[in-house]
Amino acid sequence: MLALAACHEGAGDTDRAPRDRAFPRADRPVAKVVSTQWAPEETRDKQGEAQIVMDEAEIAPGMTVADIGAGEGYYTVRLAARVGPKGRVLAQDIDHGALGRLGARIERERLTAVSITPGAPDDPRLPAKSFDRVFLIHMYHEIAEPYPFLWRLWPALKAGGSVVVVDADRPTDKHGTPAALLFCEFETAGFRLAAFRRKPQLSGYYAQFVPAGSGPPEPGRMRACPQGTGALTSTGDGKVGGL
Protein backbone atom coordinates (compact mmCIF):
# COMPACT_ATOMS: atom_id res chain seq x y z
CA MET A 1 0.00 0.00 0.00
CA LEU A 2 2.88 2.39 0.75
CA ALA A 3 4.35 1.79 -2.69
CA LEU A 4 1.00 2.50 -4.29
CA ALA A 5 0.53 5.62 -2.21
CA ALA A 6 3.91 6.89 -3.32
CA CYS A 7 2.65 6.97 -6.90
CA HIS A 8 0.50 9.97 -5.98
CA GLU A 9 3.27 11.88 -4.22
CA GLY A 10 5.73 14.13 -5.96
CA ALA A 11 7.35 17.53 -5.94
CA GLY A 12 4.00 19.12 -6.68
CA ASP A 13 2.40 17.71 -3.54
CA THR A 14 4.20 19.92 -1.03
CA ASP A 15 1.20 22.27 -0.89
CA ARG A 16 -1.02 19.44 0.35
CA ALA A 17 -1.44 18.13 3.88
CA PRO A 18 0.79 15.07 4.38
CA ARG A 19 -2.23 12.91 5.25
CA ASP A 20 -3.78 13.71 1.84
CA ARG A 21 -0.78 12.86 -0.33
CA ALA A 22 -1.72 9.18 -0.59
CA PHE A 23 -4.84 10.30 -2.50
CA PRO A 24 -4.92 11.65 -6.05
CA ARG A 25 -4.97 15.41 -6.49
CA ALA A 26 -8.28 16.66 -7.90
CA ASP A 27 -7.90 17.55 -11.59
CA ARG A 28 -10.12 20.61 -11.43
CA PRO A 29 -10.11 24.18 -10.14
CA VAL A 30 -11.82 24.90 -6.83
CA ALA A 31 -14.36 27.66 -6.31
CA LYS A 32 -13.57 30.20 -3.64
CA VAL A 33 -16.00 30.49 -0.75
CA VAL A 34 -17.77 33.80 -1.31
CA SER A 35 -20.63 33.49 1.17
CA THR A 36 -21.91 31.27 3.97
CA GLN A 37 -25.42 31.71 2.58
CA TRP A 38 -26.12 30.48 -0.94
CA ALA A 39 -29.24 32.66 -1.39
CA PRO A 40 -31.75 34.46 0.86
CA GLU A 41 -33.86 31.98 2.80
CA GLU A 42 -37.13 33.63 1.72
CA THR A 43 -36.20 33.16 -1.93
CA ARG A 44 -35.26 29.53 -1.37
CA ASP A 45 -38.51 28.84 0.46
CA LYS A 46 -40.57 30.44 -2.31
CA GLN A 47 -39.01 27.92 -4.67
CA GLY A 48 -39.69 25.11 -2.20
CA GLU A 49 -36.02 24.17 -2.20
CA ALA A 50 -35.63 22.49 1.19
CA GLN A 51 -38.94 20.66 0.95
CA ILE A 52 -38.04 19.30 -2.50
CA VAL A 53 -34.64 18.07 -1.35
CA MET A 54 -35.94 16.55 1.88
CA ASP A 55 -38.76 14.81 0.01
CA GLU A 56 -36.33 13.43 -2.58
CA ALA A 57 -34.04 12.23 0.23
CA GLU A 58 -37.01 10.70 2.09
CA ILE A 59 -36.14 12.48 5.31
CA ALA A 60 -38.43 11.12 8.03
CA PRO A 61 -38.97 11.55 11.77
CA GLY A 62 -36.30 9.89 13.88
CA MET A 63 -33.54 10.06 11.24
CA THR A 64 -30.00 11.26 11.92
CA VAL A 65 -28.72 13.72 9.32
CA ALA A 66 -25.43 15.59 8.86
CA ASP A 67 -25.59 19.00 7.18
CA ILE A 68 -22.06 19.59 5.87
CA GLY A 69 -21.24 23.18 5.01
CA ALA A 70 -24.28 24.24 7.03
CA GLY A 71 -23.44 27.95 6.84
CA GLU A 72 -26.20 30.06 8.34
CA GLY A 73 -28.38 26.98 8.89
CA TYR A 74 -30.99 27.08 6.13
CA TYR A 75 -31.13 23.29 5.89
CA THR A 76 -30.20 22.66 9.51
CA VAL A 77 -33.33 24.22 10.97
CA ARG A 78 -35.63 22.67 8.38
CA LEU A 79 -34.08 19.25 8.82
CA ALA A 80 -34.58 19.57 12.58
CA ALA A 81 -38.28 20.20 12.05
CA ARG A 82 -38.56 17.20 9.71
CA VAL A 83 -36.68 14.64 11.86
CA GLY A 84 -38.48 15.77 15.00
CA PRO A 85 -37.55 15.33 18.66
CA LYS A 86 -36.47 11.71 18.19
CA GLY A 87 -34.11 12.57 15.34
CA ARG A 88 -30.75 14.32 15.30
CA VAL A 89 -29.11 16.89 13.03
CA LEU A 90 -25.38 17.54 13.08
CA ALA A 91 -24.45 20.88 11.49
CA GLN A 92 -20.84 21.17 10.36
CA ASP A 93 -18.83 23.92 8.71
CA ILE A 94 -15.21 25.01 8.42
CA ASP A 95 -16.17 28.68 8.95
CA HIS A 96 -16.02 29.32 12.68
CA GLY A 97 -17.88 32.62 12.32
CA ALA A 98 -20.78 30.87 10.60
CA LEU A 99 -20.82 28.20 13.29
CA GLY A 100 -21.01 30.89 15.97
CA ARG A 101 -23.98 32.54 14.28
CA LEU A 102 -25.64 29.18 13.73
CA GLY A 103 -25.11 28.26 17.37
CA ALA A 104 -26.88 31.46 18.43
CA ARG A 105 -29.73 30.66 16.06
CA ILE A 106 -30.07 27.14 17.43
CA GLU A 107 -30.28 28.51 20.97
CA ARG A 108 -32.73 31.23 19.94
CA GLU A 109 -35.03 28.78 18.18
CA ARG A 110 -34.53 26.12 20.88
CA LEU A 111 -33.56 23.39 18.45
CA THR A 112 -32.64 20.71 20.95
CA ALA A 113 -32.18 18.05 18.26
CA VAL A 114 -29.30 20.00 16.64
CA SER A 115 -25.61 19.95 17.50
CA ILE A 116 -22.81 21.79 15.74
CA THR A 117 -19.17 20.89 15.14
CA PRO A 118 -16.26 22.27 13.10
CA GLY A 119 -15.05 20.29 10.13
CA ALA A 120 -11.88 20.33 8.03
CA PRO A 121 -11.48 21.06 4.32
CA ASP A 122 -10.39 17.45 3.70
CA ASP A 123 -12.40 15.70 6.42
CA PRO A 124 -16.04 16.06 7.54
CA ARG A 125 -15.01 14.59 10.91
CA LEU A 126 -18.14 12.49 11.30
CA PRO A 127 -18.48 9.61 13.75
CA ALA A 128 -18.64 6.14 12.19
CA LYS A 129 -21.95 4.45 11.37
CA SER A 130 -23.97 7.40 12.62
CA PHE A 131 -25.97 8.94 9.77
CA ASP A 132 -28.95 8.02 7.63
CA ARG A 133 -28.23 10.94 5.30
CA VAL A 134 -25.34 13.32 4.74
CA PHE A 135 -26.22 16.56 2.95
CA LEU A 136 -23.70 18.42 0.72
CA ILE A 137 -25.79 21.30 -0.60
CA HIS A 138 -24.33 23.87 -3.00
CA MET A 139 -20.87 23.34 -1.55
CA TYR A 140 -19.27 20.33 -3.20
CA HIS A 141 -17.43 22.56 -5.71
CA GLU A 142 -15.64 24.24 -2.78
CA ILE A 143 -14.01 20.99 -1.61
CA ALA A 144 -10.35 21.19 -2.62
CA GLU A 145 -9.58 17.57 -1.67
CA PRO A 146 -12.65 15.58 -2.77
CA TYR A 147 -11.00 12.14 -2.69
CA PRO A 148 -9.79 12.15 0.94
CA PHE A 149 -12.95 14.04 1.95
CA LEU A 150 -15.29 11.41 0.49
CA TRP A 151 -13.06 8.55 1.63
CA ARG A 152 -13.30 9.81 5.23
CA LEU A 153 -17.03 10.39 4.89
CA TRP A 154 -17.74 6.82 3.70
CA PRO A 155 -17.60 5.15 7.16
CA ALA A 156 -20.02 7.70 8.71
CA LEU A 157 -23.08 6.22 7.01
CA LYS A 158 -25.38 3.77 8.72
CA ALA A 159 -26.54 0.68 6.86
CA GLY A 160 -28.91 1.99 4.19
CA GLY A 161 -27.48 5.51 4.52
CA SER A 162 -26.70 7.81 1.61
CA VAL A 163 -25.07 11.10 0.60
CA VAL A 164 -27.18 13.85 -0.99
CA VAL A 165 -25.60 16.44 -3.28
CA VAL A 166 -27.24 19.51 -4.77
CA ASP A 167 -25.15 21.58 -7.14
CA ALA A 168 -25.23 23.43 -10.45
CA ASP A 169 -24.12 21.59 -13.58
CA ARG A 170 -21.30 23.95 -14.55
CA PRO A 171 -17.51 24.17 -14.11
CA THR A 172 -16.23 24.06 -10.55
CA ASP A 173 -14.61 27.50 -10.78
CA LYS A 174 -18.07 28.83 -11.73
CA HIS A 175 -19.55 27.54 -8.46
CA GLY A 176 -20.91 24.26 -9.72
CA THR A 177 -19.83 20.70 -10.48
CA PRO A 178 -20.35 19.03 -13.87
CA ALA A 179 -22.62 16.08 -13.13
CA ALA A 180 -20.42 13.55 -14.93
CA LEU A 181 -17.39 14.72 -12.93
CA LEU A 182 -19.40 14.40 -9.70
CA PHE A 183 -20.35 10.83 -10.60
CA CYS A 184 -16.75 9.94 -11.39
CA GLU A 185 -15.32 11.39 -8.18
CA PHE A 186 -17.88 9.64 -6.00
CA GLU A 187 -17.36 6.35 -7.82
CA THR A 188 -13.59 6.69 -7.39
CA ALA A 189 -14.10 7.13 -3.63
CA GLY A 190 -16.27 4.02 -3.32
CA PHE A 191 -19.83 5.22 -3.89
CA ARG A 192 -22.57 4.28 -6.35
CA LEU A 193 -25.08 6.67 -7.89
CA ALA A 194 -28.59 5.85 -6.61
CA ALA A 195 -30.63 8.79 -7.95
CA PHE A 196 -30.23 11.81 -10.17
CA ARG A 197 -32.74 14.51 -11.03
CA ARG A 198 -32.38 17.86 -12.75
CA LYS A 199 -34.36 20.36 -10.67
CA PRO A 200 -34.85 23.96 -11.90
CA GLN A 201 -36.17 24.87 -8.45
CA LEU A 202 -32.75 23.97 -7.06
CA SER A 203 -30.85 25.91 -9.73
CA GLY A 204 -29.18 22.64 -10.63
CA TYR A 205 -29.48 18.95 -9.93
CA TYR A 206 -30.18 16.53 -7.11
CA ALA A 207 -27.89 13.50 -6.79
CA GLN A 208 -27.86 10.71 -4.21
CA PHE A 209 -25.07 8.20 -3.61
CA VAL A 210 -24.78 5.03 -1.55
CA PRO A 211 -21.66 3.13 -0.48
CA ALA A 212 -20.49 0.48 -2.94
CA GLY A 213 -18.86 -2.62 -1.53
CA SER A 214 -17.85 -3.36 2.02
CA GLY A 215 -15.48 -0.42 2.47
CA PRO A 216 -13.83 2.52 0.69
CA PRO A 217 -10.99 1.74 -1.73
CA GLU A 218 -7.32 1.91 -0.82
CA PRO A 219 -6.17 5.50 -1.41
CA GLY A 220 -3.20 4.41 -3.49
CA ARG A 221 -5.46 2.65 -6.00
CA MET A 222 -7.61 5.71 -6.64
CA ARG A 223 -7.09 7.74 -9.81
CA ALA A 224 -8.19 11.33 -10.37
CA CYS A 225 -11.07 11.99 -12.75
CA PRO A 226 -10.17 14.37 -15.60
CA GLN A 227 -12.07 17.64 -15.26
CA GLY A 228 -13.36 17.15 -18.81
CA THR A 229 -15.08 13.89 -17.78
CA GLY A 230 -17.98 13.03 -19.69
CA ALA A 231 -20.90 14.34 -21.72
CA LEU A 232 -24.00 13.72 -19.67
CA THR A 233 -27.64 13.63 -20.59
CA SER A 234 -30.64 13.13 -18.36
CA THR A 235 -34.33 12.73 -19.10
CA GLY A 236 -35.19 14.40 -15.77
CA ASP A 237 -36.80 11.25 -14.38
CA GLY A 238 -33.61 9.87 -12.90
CA LYS A 239 -32.42 8.08 -16.02
CA VAL A 240 -28.90 9.08 -16.87
CA GLY A 241 -26.99 8.45 -20.05
CA GLY A 242 -24.00 9.58 -22.03
CA LEU A 243 -21.36 8.57 -19.48
PyMOL commands that set and color helices and strands:
alter all, ss='L'
color gray80, all
select helices_A, chain A and resi 2-6+11-13+18-20+41-46+49-56+74-83+96-108+140-142+146-156+172-174+179-188+200-202+219-221
alter helices_A, ss='H'
color red, helices_A
select strands_A, chain A and resi 64-68+88-93+114-118+131-137+157-167+191-199+204-211+233-234+240-241
alter strands_A, ss='S'
color yellow, strands_A
deselect
rebuild
show_as cartoon
